[in-house]
Amino acid sequence: MPDILDALDDQQRAAAECVSGPVAIFAGAGTGKTRTITHRIAHAVASGVHDPSQTLAVTFTTRAAGELRNRLGQLGVSGVQVRTFHSAALRQLRFFYPQFFNSSLPDLMPSKFRFVADAATLCRVANDKDSIRDLAAEIEWAKVNILSPDAYREKAVQVRRDLSGDLTIEKVSKVFEAYLTRLDEAHAMDFEDVLLLTTAMMENYPEMATAVRKQYRHFTVDEFQDVSPVQFELLSLWLGDRDDVCVVGDPAQTIYSFSGATSKYLIDFKTHFARTQDFQLSHSYRSTEPIVAVANQVLAKDATSPVRLVSQRGKGPDVSLTAYANDEEEAKIIGTQILELIAKGIAPRDIAVLYRINSQSEIFEAELSALGVPISLRGAERFFERAEVKNALLNLRAGLHVTGTKAMAETVRDILSSVGWRAQAPDSGRAARETWESLNTIVDLADELQVKDPAAQLPDFVKSLDLRSEMEFAPSANAVTLASIHAAKGLEWDAVFVVGVSEGLLPISHASTAAEFNEERRLLYVAMTRAKTHLNISWAKSRHTDGKGYREQSTLLRDLKF
């Protein structure tokens, strides 16, 4: 359909026009992969090739699902199911499990913590908070790789799993076994069990497999470089002997190997689907030429991705690389640079500080707060799941029956004042700041709607929030984002500061194998390609102001030309 495809460039259009059979789209950072797959789905539906009610688009995050739904809606496409792997699988379980087992579905636990702690205690393994977190991570890794406790022992040795503290492969295996027993006793399941149980039922109950395959005939999978073995197995079972599937991803952005994600299914897609047609998206609409030039240099040292970006944004400020004397100096000077960017008209929400590990955020929290810079530490968290947001919505709904003469945005301010909103951010306290940030975001949304529609009333505003929640289209606070590189994946900002790029931090000190080192390289690439116009890379020669804890510049920066 010309009106749908006219919005695409030649590369995107070629992929979008290919609406049948297996398709693999290798999409570099900022090349419009979401635009391409949404227009592909819309084109397939408009041309009658795909039935929207039989189409399933799968994403990895609820945020991505919300964005994809929103874009399909803008293109006039309705009826397509857009879900995460877990959401799609859980929906199927809730329907089929009671039919085949004549009992209720096991309770889905919001967290493994309690059951892992019980299992650790039973096995006489340390059950402090850090140990439980590490045990839970190993259990998750085993499950997404479809490993039993015994199989975990063999595989963990084979791939040289890096265990922290006093944990050993044998201890993890024993706790894993005890954990499974505890789940059975409690008639409960965890997040990974949703996929494992759906896969097992599809394999063992042909009636379920037939029904699911009848329901869904056309598949699209986003971020395919991040699929785990159990996710690929489930996708294969959904497909059966068919191959009407389109996958999109970028091997250069595979940064979750530690949790079981692997780009091998994208790279080797043709070995599973012989008729696959490949497409590449290399036109970067996000980053300027200087940013793309440096990012491509990083990527050139890792042969896993065939895509090299070509900026469509033209010239821009040079990428800067700065060495600071210590962490405090790095945070302070970056804070002043952020203030300068804000003074030039860049909104705080369009600026981010990215780092390798979460503990690096502390000094930036302190220094930016001292300068009066608004900060957000919750980049990837689901906005409408926050307690303060739920409470705010309850109060806004309670106010629907109240009539008054005030403008809608002013009414929203009055209502939210009763639950703690103030015109100014609190001076201290991380929890208080996060709560205020959430409430102020709602106030900002009210102001935006008032400008867009001066006649809007409170019911209109509440309806718009409900729609956002339903579409999982979360707003962002007007604050500088502090986030780990992992949490920043899929996001973008006008100005990005990649900090702490020193040996031992990025690459992380425990990256001892070639595969682990390459993943650190991909992390740097992902961090760089979050930036649209301004990219600043920095590192500190020492952790402390007294010069102790000397560091060296990251080897990942070696030979790069800025």
BAMARZA-61954 format. One record per residue (C-alpha): residue number from 1; residue in three letters; chain; x, y, z. Coordinates in Angstrom, 2 decimals. Layout:
REM BAMARZA-61954
   num   residuo   cadena        c1        c2        c3
   NUM       ALA        A         X         Y         Z
...
***
This chain:
REM BAMARZA-61954
   num   residuo   cadena        c1        c2        c3
     1       MET        A      0.00      0.00      0.00
     2       PRO        A      1.74      3.19     -1.16
     3       ASP        A      0.56      5.41      1.71
     4       ILE        A      1.90      2.94      4.29
     5       LEU        A      5.21      2.22      2.59
     6       ASP        A      5.95      5.79      1.48
     7       ALA        A      7.13      6.60      5.00
     8       LEU        A     10.02      4.12      4.69
     9       ASP        A     13.46      4.42      3.15
    10       ASP        A     14.62      1.95      0.50
    11       GLN        A     16.12     -0.51      3.00
    12       GLN        A     13.10     -0.43      5.29
    13       ARG        A     10.67     -0.67      2.39
    14       ALA        A     12.38     -3.74      0.93
    15       ALA        A     11.96     -5.53      4.26
    16       ALA        A      8.38     -4.33      4.76
    17       GLU        A      7.31     -5.47      1.30
    18       CYS        A      8.46     -9.01      2.03
    19       VAL        A      5.34    -10.17      3.90
    20       SER        A      5.53    -13.94      3.38
    21       GLY        A      7.85    -16.69      4.50
    22       PRO        A     10.77    -16.43      6.92
    23       VAL        A     12.37    -12.99      7.08
    24       ALA        A     15.43    -11.91      9.10
    25       ILE        A     16.06     -8.18      9.46
    26       PHE        A     19.48     -7.15     10.77
    27       ALA        A     18.79     -3.67     12.11
    28       GLY        A     21.56     -1.47     13.46
    29       ALA        A     21.04      0.95     16.35
    30       GLY        A     18.71      3.80     15.45
    31       THR        A     17.87      2.47     11.99
    32       GLY        A     14.11      2.34     12.49
    33       LYS        A     13.48     -1.33     13.22
    34       THR        A     10.21     -0.67     15.06
    35       ARG        A      9.02      1.55     12.22
    36       THR        A      9.93     -1.18      9.74
    37       ILE        A      8.15     -4.05     11.46
    38       THR        A      5.04     -2.02     12.27
    39       HIS        A      4.75     -0.87      8.66
    40       ARG        A      5.43     -4.42      7.50
    41       ILE        A      2.56     -5.72      9.64
    42       ALA        A      0.29     -2.85      8.51
    43       HIS        A      1.17     -3.48      4.85
    44       ALA        A      0.57     -7.23      5.21
    45       VAL        A     -2.83     -6.59      6.80
    46       ALA        A     -3.86     -3.84      4.34
    47       SER        A     -2.91     -5.98      1.36
    48       GLY        A     -4.89     -8.94      2.71
    49       VAL        A     -1.91    -11.26      3.14
    50       HIS        A     -2.17    -11.33      6.95
    51       ASP        A     -5.30    -11.59      9.06
    52       PRO        A     -4.72     -9.25     12.06
    53       SER        A     -6.64    -11.61     14.37
    54       GLN        A     -4.16    -14.36     13.50
    55       THR        A     -1.06    -12.19     13.91
    56       LEU        A      1.18    -12.27     16.98
    57       ALA        A      4.00     -9.75     17.49
    58       VAL        A      6.37    -10.66     20.31
    59       THR        A      8.61     -8.23     22.19
    60       PHE        A     10.92     -8.55     25.18
    61       THR        A      9.62     -5.72     27.34
    62       THR        A      6.21     -4.30     28.14
    63       ARG        A      7.51     -0.88     27.13
    64       ALA        A      8.41     -2.15     23.66
    65       ALA        A      5.02     -3.87     23.40
    66       GLY        A      3.28     -0.62     24.29
    67       GLU        A      5.23      1.31     21.68
    68       LEU        A      4.51     -1.26     18.99
    69       ARG        A      0.78     -1.27     19.84
    70       ASN        A      0.70      2.51     19.77
    71       ARG        A      2.35      2.68     16.36
    72       LEU        A      0.06      0.03     14.88
    73       GLY        A     -2.90      2.02     16.18
    74       GLN        A     -1.57      5.14     14.46
    75       LEU        A     -1.42      3.15     11.23
    76       GLY        A     -5.05      2.12     11.66
    77       VAL        A     -4.30     -1.51     12.43
    78       SER        A     -6.35     -3.20     15.14
    79       GLY        A     -6.73     -6.80     16.23
    80       VAL        A     -3.04     -7.72     16.20
    81       GLN        A     -1.83     -9.32     19.43
    82       VAL        A      1.32     -7.60     20.72
    83       ARG        A      2.77     -9.30     23.78
    84       THR        A      5.98    -10.23     25.49
    85       PHE        A      6.97    -13.91     25.32
    86       HIS        A      5.84    -14.34     28.92
    87       SER        A      2.55    -12.53     28.47
    88       ALA        A      1.64    -14.57     25.40
    89       ALA        A      2.60    -17.84     27.10
    90       LEU        A      0.76    -16.99     30.32
    91       ARG        A     -2.40    -16.20     28.37
    92       GLN        A     -2.24    -19.61     26.75
    93       LEU        A     -1.56    -21.35     30.06
    94       ARG        A     -4.53    -19.71     31.74
    95       PHE        A     -6.78    -20.98     29.00
    96       PHE        A     -5.44    -24.50     28.47
    97       TYR        A     -4.02    -25.60     31.84
    98       PRO        A     -7.38    -26.02     33.63
    99       GLN        A     -8.71    -28.00     30.65
   100       PHE        A     -5.93    -30.59     30.66
   101       PHE        A     -5.15    -30.83     34.38
   102       ASN        A     -8.61    -30.16     35.84
   103       SER        A     -7.04    -27.83     38.40
   104       SER        A     -6.07    -24.21     38.74
   105       LEU        A     -2.86    -22.90     37.23
   106       PRO        A      0.01    -22.77     39.76
   107       ASP        A      0.33    -19.36     41.42
   108       LEU        A      2.79    -17.08     39.64
   109       MET        A      5.28    -15.73     42.17
   110       PRO        A      6.26    -12.07     41.83
   111       SER        A      9.71    -12.96     43.20
   112       LYS        A     11.86    -16.06     43.75
   113       PHE        A     13.48    -14.61     46.86
   114       ARG        A     11.48    -16.40     49.58
   115       PHE        A     11.56    -19.84     47.98
   116       VAL        A     15.25    -19.59     47.08
   117       ALA        A     16.01    -18.53     50.67
   118       ASP        A     14.05    -21.53     51.99
   119       ALA        A     15.92    -23.87     49.64
   120       ALA        A     19.30    -22.38     50.61
   121       THR        A     18.55    -22.81     54.31
   122       LEU        A     17.51    -26.41     53.73
   123       CYS        A     20.77    -27.07     51.88
   124       ARG        A     22.84    -25.20     54.49
   125       VAL        A     23.99    -22.65     51.95
   126       ALA        A     24.42    -18.98     52.84
   127       ASN        A     21.10    -17.18     52.58
   128       ASP        A     22.09    -13.53     52.93
   129       LYS        A     20.62    -11.09     50.44
   130       ASP        A     23.54    -11.15     47.99
   131       SER        A     23.79    -14.94     48.02
   132       ILE        A     20.04    -15.32     47.37
   133       ARG        A     20.28    -12.87     44.49
   134       ASP        A     23.17    -14.82     42.94
   135       LEU        A     21.44    -18.18     43.48
   136       ALA        A     18.26    -16.85     41.87
   137       ALA        A     20.26    -15.61     38.86
   138       GLU        A     21.86    -19.04     38.39
   139       ILE        A     18.49    -20.79     38.65
   140       GLU        A     17.07    -18.41     36.04
   141       TRP        A     20.02    -19.08     33.74
   142       ALA        A     19.55    -22.83     34.11
   143       LYS        A     15.82    -22.61     33.38
   144       VAL        A     16.05    -20.42     30.27
   145       ASN        A     18.63    -22.90     28.97
   146       ILE        A     16.16    -25.75     29.70
   147       LEU        A     18.51    -27.41     32.19
   148       SER        A     17.65    -29.71     35.10
   149       PRO        A     19.78    -29.49     38.27
   150       ASP        A     21.93    -32.39     37.01
   151       ALA        A     22.24    -30.88     33.53
   152       TYR        A     23.14    -27.54     35.13
   153       ARG        A     26.17    -29.17     36.79
   154       GLU        A     27.55    -30.30     33.43
   155       LYS        A     26.72    -27.15     31.49
   156       ALA        A     28.02    -24.76     34.15
   157       VAL        A     31.38    -26.53     34.13
   158       GLN        A     31.45    -26.60     30.34
   159       VAL        A     30.83    -22.85     29.92
   160       ARG        A     32.83    -21.87     33.03
   161       ARG        A     30.00    -20.06     34.83
   162       ASP        A     31.42    -17.25     36.93
   163       LEU        A     30.06    -17.71     40.47
   164       SER        A     30.56    -15.10     43.16
   165       GLY        A     31.45    -15.45     46.82
   166       ASP        A     31.40    -18.94     48.30
   167       LEU        A     28.98    -20.35     45.75
   168       THR        A     30.00    -23.47     43.86
   169       ILE        A     28.33    -25.29     41.01
   170       GLU        A     27.50    -28.15     43.38
   171       LYS        A     25.87    -25.81     45.91
   172       VAL        A     23.81    -24.10     43.22
   173       SER        A     22.65    -27.45     41.86
   174       LYS        A     21.50    -28.63     45.29
   175       VAL        A     19.65    -25.40     46.01
   176       PHE        A     18.11    -25.53     42.53
   177       GLU        A     16.76    -29.03     43.24
   178       ALA        A     15.39    -28.00     46.64
   179       TYR        A     13.85    -24.88     45.08
   180       LEU        A     11.95    -26.96     42.53
   181       THR        A     10.61    -29.12     45.35
   182       ARG        A      9.43    -26.04     47.25
   183       LEU        A      7.60    -24.78     44.16
   184       ASP        A      5.80    -28.11     43.74
   185       GLU        A      4.80    -28.18     47.39
   186       ALA        A      3.36    -24.67     47.16
   187       HIS        A      1.67    -25.26     43.76
   188       ALA        A      3.59    -22.24     42.52
   189       MET        A      5.64    -21.28     39.49
   190       ASP        A      8.15    -18.60     38.68
   191       PHE        A      8.63    -16.35     35.68
   192       GLU        A     10.70    -18.89     33.74
   193       ASP        A      8.19    -21.68     34.44
   194       VAL        A      5.64    -19.77     32.37
   195       LEU        A      7.73    -20.50     29.27
   196       LEU        A      8.84    -23.98     30.33
   197       LEU        A      5.31    -25.11     31.17
   198       THR        A      3.85    -23.71     27.97
   199       THR        A      6.59    -25.46     25.98
   200       ALA        A      6.00    -28.76     27.78
   201       MET        A      2.24    -28.57     27.22
   202       MET        A      2.65    -27.71     23.52
   203       GLU        A      4.92    -30.76     23.17
   204       ASN        A      2.74    -33.17     25.14
   205       TYR        A     -0.79    -32.07     24.28
   206       PRO        A     -1.34    -32.03     20.51
   207       GLU        A     -4.81    -30.52     21.00
   208       MET        A     -3.25    -27.42     22.55
   209       ALA        A     -0.60    -27.16     19.83
   210       THR        A     -3.24    -27.46     17.12
   211       ALA        A     -5.45    -24.80     18.72
   212       VAL        A     -2.60    -22.32     19.17
   213       ARG        A     -1.36    -22.82     15.61
   214       LYS        A     -4.88    -22.31     14.32
   215       GLN        A     -5.13    -19.06     16.26
   216       TYR        A     -1.75    -17.64     15.21
   217       ARG        A     -0.39    -17.94     11.68
   218       HIS        A      1.83    -14.86     11.30
   219       PHE        A      4.64    -14.07     13.74
   220       THR        A      6.96    -11.13     14.26
   221       VAL        A      9.67    -11.22     16.94
   222       ASP        A     11.51     -8.08     18.01
   223       GLU        A     15.02     -8.02     19.57
   224       PHE        A     15.71    -11.51     18.27
   225       GLN        A     19.37    -11.27     19.29
   226       ASP        A     18.17    -11.65     22.90
   227       VAL        A     16.20    -14.90     22.63
   228       SER        A     17.08    -17.73     24.99
   229       PRO        A     16.89    -21.44     24.17
   230       VAL        A     13.50    -21.81     25.87
   231       GLN        A     12.08    -18.81     23.97
   232       PHE        A     13.32    -20.17     20.66
   233       GLU        A     11.86    -23.58     21.50
   234       LEU        A      8.49    -22.00     22.29
   235       LEU        A      8.51    -19.98     19.06
   236       SER        A      9.33    -23.17     17.12
   237       LEU        A      6.37    -24.93     18.75
   238       TRP        A      4.03    -22.03     17.98
   239       LEU        A      5.10    -22.27     14.35
   240       GLY        A      4.99    -26.05     14.00
   241       ASP        A      5.88    -26.96     10.43
   242       ARG        A      5.21    -23.43      9.16
   243       ASP        A      7.74    -20.66      8.59
   244       ASP        A      5.72    -17.43      8.37
   245       VAL        A      7.90    -15.57     10.84
   246       CYS        A      9.76    -12.28     10.70
   247       VAL        A     12.56    -11.64     13.19
   248       VAL        A     14.45     -8.41     13.72
   249       GLY        A     17.53     -7.73     15.79
   250       ASP        A     21.16     -6.69     15.96
   251       PRO        A     23.90     -9.10     17.10
   252       ALA        A     25.98     -6.05     18.05
   253       GLN        A     23.44     -5.33     20.80
   254       THR        A     23.57     -8.73     22.47
   255       ILE        A     24.35     -7.71     26.05
   256       TYR        A     22.40    -10.22     28.13
   257       SER        A     24.42    -13.40     27.61
   258       PHE        A     24.84    -13.74     31.38
   259       SER        A     21.07    -14.37     31.66
   260       GLY        A     20.84    -16.86     28.80
   261       ALA        A     20.28    -14.59     25.79
   262       THR        A     22.16    -15.55     22.64
   263       SER        A     22.46    -14.06     19.17
   264       LYS        A     23.11    -17.48     17.60
   265       TYR        A     19.46    -17.90     16.62
   266       LEU        A     19.53    -14.64     14.68
   267       ILE        A     22.96    -15.19     13.14
   268       ASP        A     22.10    -18.79     12.17
   269       PHE        A     18.44    -18.14     11.30
   270       LYS        A     18.86    -19.65      7.83
   271       THR        A     19.93    -22.97      9.32
   272       HIS        A     16.52    -23.24     10.97
   273       PHE        A     14.47    -21.68      8.15
   274       ALA        A     16.04    -22.49      4.80
   275       ARG        A     13.87    -20.09      2.75
   276       THR        A     14.90    -17.08      4.83
   277       GLN        A     15.28    -13.73      3.09
   278       ASP        A     17.78    -11.41      4.79
   279       PHE        A     17.59     -7.63      4.98
   280       GLN        A     19.90     -5.04      6.51
   281       LEU        A     19.01     -1.67      7.98
   282       SER        A     22.11      0.51      8.25
   283       HIS        A     20.77      4.07      7.93
   284       SER        A     21.04      5.61     11.39
   285       TYR        A     18.37      8.25     11.96
   286       ARG        A     19.37      8.64     15.59
   287       SER        A     23.03      9.57     15.75
   288       THR        A     25.12     12.22     14.01
   289       GLU        A     28.17     11.37     11.88
   290       PRO        A     30.82     11.80     14.64
   291       ILE        A     28.91      9.44     16.96
   292       VAL        A     28.38      6.84     14.24
   293       ALA        A     32.05      7.03     13.22
   294       VAL        A     33.27      6.20     16.74
   295       ALA        A     30.59      3.52     17.29
   296       ASN        A     31.54      1.82     14.03
   297       GLN        A     35.18      1.71     15.17
   298       VAL        A     34.12     -0.14     18.31
   299       LEU        A     31.97     -2.53     16.29
   300       ALA        A     34.72     -3.19     13.74
   301       LYS        A     36.57     -5.19     16.39
   302       ASP        A     33.63     -7.58     16.83
   303       ALA        A     32.68     -9.56     13.74
   304       THR        A     29.31    -10.82     15.05
   305       SER        A     27.24     -8.11     13.33
   306       PRO        A     27.17     -7.56      9.55
   307       VAL        A     25.73     -4.03      9.92
   308       ARG        A     27.84     -0.86      9.82
   309       LEU        A     25.89      2.31     10.48
   310       VAL        A     25.65      5.24      8.06
   311       SER        A     24.42      8.43      9.69
   312       GLN        A     21.49     10.23      8.08
   313       ARG        A     21.75     13.11     10.58
   314       GLY        A     24.79     14.83      9.09
   315       LYS        A     27.46     16.71     11.01
   316       GLY        A     27.37     17.32     14.75
   317       PRO        A     29.61     18.06     17.73
   318       ASP        A     32.73     15.93     18.03
   319       VAL        A     32.65     13.02     20.45
   320       SER        A     34.71     13.90     23.51
   321       LEU        A     36.98     11.63     25.55
   322       THR        A     38.03     13.07     28.91
   323       ALA        A     40.23     11.76     31.71
   324       TYR        A     39.50     13.10     35.19
   325       ALA        A     41.67     12.95     38.29
   326       ASN        A     39.06     11.10     40.36
   327       ASP        A     35.41     10.08     40.52
   328       GLU        A     34.34     13.23     42.35
   329       GLU        A     35.89     15.51     39.76
   330       GLU        A     34.27     13.48     36.97
   331       ALA        A     30.81     13.82     38.54
   332       LYS        A     31.18     17.52     39.39
   333       ILE        A     32.41     18.62     35.97
   334       ILE        A     29.84     16.51     34.15
   335       GLY        A     27.22     18.10     36.39
   336       THR        A     28.28     21.58     35.25
   337       GLN        A     28.31     20.42     31.61
   338       ILE        A     24.75     19.16     32.04
   339       LEU        A     23.69     22.52     33.46
   340       GLU        A     25.22     24.19     30.40
   341       LEU        A     23.27     21.89     28.07
   342       ILE        A     20.04     22.65     29.93
   343       ALA        A     20.81     26.38     29.71
   344       LYS        A     21.13     25.96     25.93
   345       GLY        A     17.62     24.55     25.74
   346       ILE        A     18.10     20.79     26.02
   347       ALA        A     15.43     19.37     28.34
   348       PRO        A     16.68     17.34     31.32
   349       ARG        A     14.71     14.33     30.06
   350       ASP        A     16.87     14.41     26.91
   351       ILE        A     20.11     13.88     28.86
   352       ALA        A     21.48     10.64     30.34
   353       VAL        A     24.46      9.49     32.38
   354       LEU        A     25.26      5.83     31.68
   355       TYR        A     27.56      3.51     33.60
   356       ARG        A     28.51     -0.17     33.76
   357       ILE        A     27.42     -1.01     37.32
   358       ASN        A     24.68      0.51     39.48
   359       SER        A     27.00      1.45     42.35
   360       GLN        A     28.55      4.08     40.06
   361       SER        A     25.36      6.12     40.28
   362       GLU        A     25.81      7.19     43.90
   363       ILE        A     28.35      9.95     43.35
   364       PHE        A     26.39     11.32     40.37
   365       GLU        A     23.21     11.33     42.45
   366       ALA        A     24.99     13.41     45.09
   367       GLU        A     26.77     15.83     42.77
   368       LEU        A     23.85     16.46     40.40
   369       SER        A     21.46     16.92     43.31
   370       ALA        A     23.84     19.42     44.89
   371       LEU        A     23.76     21.39     41.63
   372       GLY        A     19.96     21.33     41.57
   373       VAL        A     19.79     19.07     38.52
   374       PRO        A     16.61     16.93     38.51
   375       ILE        A     17.48     13.23     38.24
   376       SER        A     15.62     10.01     37.50
   377       LEU        A     16.93      6.62     38.55
   378       ARG        A     14.09      4.54     37.27
   379       GLY        A     14.62      4.52     33.53
   380       ALA        A     13.21      1.10     32.72
   381       GLU        A     10.71      0.57     35.54
   382       ARG        A      7.03      0.23     34.69
   383       PHE        A      5.56      3.63     35.49
   384       PHE        A      1.96      2.59     36.08
   385       GLU        A      3.02     -0.18     38.48
   386       ARG        A      4.54      2.26     40.98
   387       ALA        A      2.60      2.51     44.26
   388       GLU        A      2.51      6.31     44.20
   389       VAL        A      1.16      6.34     40.64
   390       LYS        A     -1.61      3.86     41.49
   391       ASN        A     -2.51      5.99     44.51
   392       ALA        A     -2.53      9.15     42.40
   393       LEU        A     -4.88      7.55     39.85
   394       LEU        A     -7.23      6.44     42.62
   395       ASN        A     -7.40     10.00     43.92
   396       LEU        A     -7.91     11.45     40.44
   397       ARG        A    -10.81      9.05     39.86
   398       ALA        A    -12.27      9.97     43.24
   399       GLY        A    -12.27     13.59     42.09
   400       LEU        A    -14.23     12.92     38.90
   401       HIS        A    -17.57     13.69     40.55
   402       VAL        A    -16.38     17.06     41.85
   403       THR        A    -17.31     19.97     39.62
   404       GLY        A    -15.47     23.26     39.66
   405       THR        A    -14.42     26.24     37.61
   406       LYS        A    -10.67     25.62     37.66
   407       ALA        A     -8.73     24.50     34.60
   408       MET        A     -8.10     20.77     34.39
   409       ALA        A     -4.34     21.01     35.03
   410       GLU        A     -4.95     23.12     38.12
   411       THR        A     -7.48     20.57     39.40
   412       VAL        A     -4.89     17.82     38.93
   413       ARG        A     -2.39     19.84     40.97
   414       ASP        A     -4.94     20.30     43.77
   415       ILE        A     -5.77     16.59     43.91
   416       LEU        A     -2.15     15.44     43.81
   417       SER        A     -1.19     17.94     46.51
   418       SER        A     -3.28     15.81     48.86
   419       VAL        A     -0.98     12.83     48.22
   420       GLY        A      2.32     14.67     48.56
   421       TRP        A      2.96     16.59     45.34
   422       ARG        A      4.63     19.97     45.73
   423       ALA        A      5.77     22.51     43.17
   424       GLN        A      9.41     21.95     44.13
   425       ALA        A     11.32     18.67     44.37
   426       PRO        A     12.31     17.57     47.89
   427       ASP        A     15.81     18.58     48.96
   428       SER        A     16.91     15.10     50.03
   429       GLY        A     15.90     11.47     50.32
   430       ARG        A     16.00      9.12     47.34
   431       ALA        A     12.57      7.57     48.03
   432       ALA        A     10.95     10.98     48.48
   433       ARG        A     12.56     12.22     45.28
   434       GLU        A     11.35      9.21     43.28
   435       THR        A      7.79      9.63     44.60
   436       TRP        A      7.79     13.33     43.75
   437       GLU        A      9.21     12.56     40.32
   438       SER        A      6.30     10.19     39.57
   439       LEU        A      3.66     12.66     40.75
   440       ASN        A      5.27     15.56     38.89
   441       THR        A      5.29     13.49     35.70
   442       ILE        A      1.50     13.20     36.00
   443       VAL        A      1.29     16.98     36.50
   444       ASP        A      3.42     17.47     33.36
   445       LEU        A      1.07     15.21     31.39
   446       ALA        A     -1.88     17.28     32.56
   447       ASP        A     -0.15     20.45     31.37
   448       GLU        A      0.59     18.85     27.99
   449       LEU        A     -3.05     17.83     27.51
   450       GLN        A     -4.24     21.30     28.58
   451       VAL        A     -2.04     22.92     25.93
   452       LYS        A     -3.15     20.43     23.30
   453       ASP        A     -6.83     20.70     24.24
   454       PRO        A     -7.70     23.77     26.35
   455       ALA        A    -11.25     22.46     26.82
   456       ALA        A    -10.08     19.14     28.31
   457       GLN        A    -11.64     18.20     31.64
   458       LEU        A    -10.52     15.83     34.39
   459       PRO        A    -12.41     12.82     32.90
   460       ASP        A    -10.53     13.38     29.62
   461       PHE        A     -7.22     13.38     31.48
   462       VAL        A     -8.00     10.22     33.47
   463       LYS        A     -9.10      8.53     30.24
   464       SER        A     -5.79      9.49     28.59
   465       LEU        A     -3.86      8.00     31.54
   466       ASP        A     -5.90      4.79     31.37
   467       LEU        A     -5.13      4.54     27.67
   468       ARG        A     -1.43      5.02     28.33
   469       SER        A     -1.53      2.31     30.97
   470       GLU        A     -3.43     -0.08     28.71
   471       MET        A     -0.98      0.56     25.86
   472       GLU        A      1.92      0.30     28.35
   473       PHE        A      3.09      3.65     27.02
   474       ALA        A      4.79      5.12     30.06
   475       PRO        A      5.74      8.80     30.27
   476       SER        A      9.19      9.97     31.26
   477       ALA        A      9.92     12.50     33.96
   478       ASN        A     11.60     15.75     32.92
   479       ALA        A     14.80     14.75     34.67
   480       VAL        A     18.30     13.62     33.74
   481       THR        A     18.37      9.82     33.58
   482       LEU        A     20.99      7.93     35.59
   483       ALA        A     21.04      4.34     34.35
   484       SER        A     23.19      1.30     33.81
   485       ILE        A     23.97      0.57     30.17
   486       HIS        A     21.85     -2.58     30.43
   487       ALA        A     18.84     -0.53     31.57
   488       ALA        A     19.44      2.01     28.79
   489       LYS        A     19.15     -0.45     25.93
   490       GLY        A     16.35      0.50     23.55
   491       LEU        A     16.31      4.11     24.76
   492       GLU        A     17.81      7.29     23.33
   493       TRP        A     18.73     10.81     24.46
   494       ASP        A     19.98     13.95     22.78
   495       ALA        A     23.03     14.04     25.06
   496       VAL        A     24.71     11.02     26.64
   497       PHE        A     27.58     10.88     29.12
   498       VAL        A     29.19      7.43     29.24
   499       VAL        A     31.16      7.52     32.49
   500       GLY        A     33.68      5.33     34.25
   501       VAL        A     35.14      3.82     31.06
   502       SER        A     38.23      2.50     32.79
   503       GLU        A     39.84     -0.92     32.99
   504       GLY        A     38.00     -3.02     35.55
   505       LEU        A     34.71     -1.16     35.15
   506       LEU        A     34.20     -1.31     31.38
   507       PRO        A     35.34     -3.94     30.60
   508       ILE        A     34.30     -5.32     33.96
   509       SER        A     37.11     -6.99     35.90
   510       HIS        A     35.61    -10.49     35.75
   511       ALA        A     35.36    -10.52     31.93
   512       SER        A     38.08    -13.13     31.52
   513       THR        A     37.15    -14.95     28.30
   514       ALA        A     37.09    -13.67     24.73
   515       ALA        A     33.30    -14.03     24.64
   516       GLU        A     32.90    -12.05     27.86
   517       PHE        A     35.26     -9.33     26.64
   518       ASN        A     33.33     -9.01     23.37
   519       GLU        A     30.13     -8.57     25.35
   520       GLU        A     31.77     -5.66     27.19
   521       ARG        A     32.67     -4.20     23.79
   522       ARG        A     29.04     -4.50     22.73
   523       LEU        A     28.00     -2.74     25.95
   524       LEU        A     30.17      0.23     25.00
   525       TYR        A     28.66      0.20     21.50
   526       VAL        A     25.14      0.18     22.93
   527       ALA        A     26.01      3.04     25.29
   528       MET        A     27.44      5.15     22.48
   529       THR        A     24.51      4.58     20.15
   530       ARG        A     21.99      5.87     22.72
   531       ALA        A     23.22      9.39     21.84
   532       LYS        A     21.63     11.52     19.14
   533       THR        A     23.80     14.65     19.09
   534       HIS        A     26.15     14.93     22.08
   535       LEU        A     28.33     12.01     23.20
   536       ASN        A     30.82     12.44     26.03
   537       ILE        A     32.98      9.53     27.18
   538       SER        A     35.01      9.80     30.36
   539       TRP        A     36.98      7.93     32.99
   540       ALA        A     38.65      8.76     36.27
   541       LYS        A     42.26      7.96     37.06
   542       SER        A     41.48      7.33     40.71
   543       ARG        A     38.49      6.43     42.81
   544       HIS        A     39.43      8.80     45.60
   545       THR        A     40.56     12.41     45.82
   546       ASP        A     43.79     11.31     47.54
   547       GLY        A     44.86      9.46     44.40
   548       LYS        A     44.46      5.97     45.86
   549       GLY        A     42.93      3.23     43.75
   550       TYR        A     44.73      4.11     40.51
   551       ARG        A     42.95      3.17     37.29
   552       GLU        A     43.87      2.95     33.63
   553       GLN        A     41.88      3.93     30.58
   554       SER        A     39.75      1.09     29.22
   555       THR        A     41.36     -1.10     26.58
   556       LEU        A     38.04     -0.78     24.71
   557       LEU        A     39.04      2.79     23.88
   558       ARG        A     42.43      1.79     22.50
   559       ASP        A     43.11      2.99     18.95
   560       LEU        A     39.76      4.77     18.61
   561       LYS        A     39.92      8.02     16.67
   562       PHE        A     37.70     10.79     18.00
***
